[in-house]
Amino acid sequence: MFVKLIALVLAGLVVWSIAAHSSDGAGRPQLYTVKRYDTLWSIASSHYGGDPRAAIYRLEERNGLAGDIVQPGQKLVLP
């Protein structure tokens, strides 16, 4: 009986752990809508710590940007 109880508790913990990891939104891309006066530098600085140059590169790469110009209303996928 005790072994069955332990097995049931462990199974519950596994299911709970999988459910918790799948519902944290990590699989869904985060979208950002560019506002007036936004720049890639300001977006990178406000969303990522440290040197924003690496984040700018990732933003350009992820969104297919050829340069650093963004327009208000433009949707960006944040890396």
C-alpha positions, -999 to +999 in steps of 0.1 A: +000+000+000+028+024+009+046+017-024+014+025-043+010+057-025+046+068-032+042+059-069+009+078-071+025+109-055+055+107-078+033+104-108+013+134-097+045+154-093+056+145-128+023+155-144+022+187-124+058+195-135+051+189-171+019+210-170+037+239-152+065+240-178+041+238-208+019+267-195+047+293-188+045+308-223+081+298-232+069+283-265+050+313-277+069+342-292+065+375-274+053+403-297+061+440-293+043+468-311+067+497-319+056+530-305+063+565-316+099+575-310+110+538-304+143+527-317+158+493-318+183+505-292+155+517-268+136+484-273+167+463-267+177+484-237+142+481-221+137+444-227+172+430-222+199+437-197+236+443-205+249+455-238+220+461-261+240+455-293+236+417-291+199+421-286+197+445-315+214+420-337+190+393-326+160+416-331+171+424-367+178+387-374+146+374-359+124+400-377+142+401-411+152+437-407+178+450-431+186+480-409+177+497-376+147+516-388+114+507-373+080+523-377+052+529-352+027+501-353+052+476-366+051+442-348+084+428-337+090+392-324+112+395-294+140+369-292 
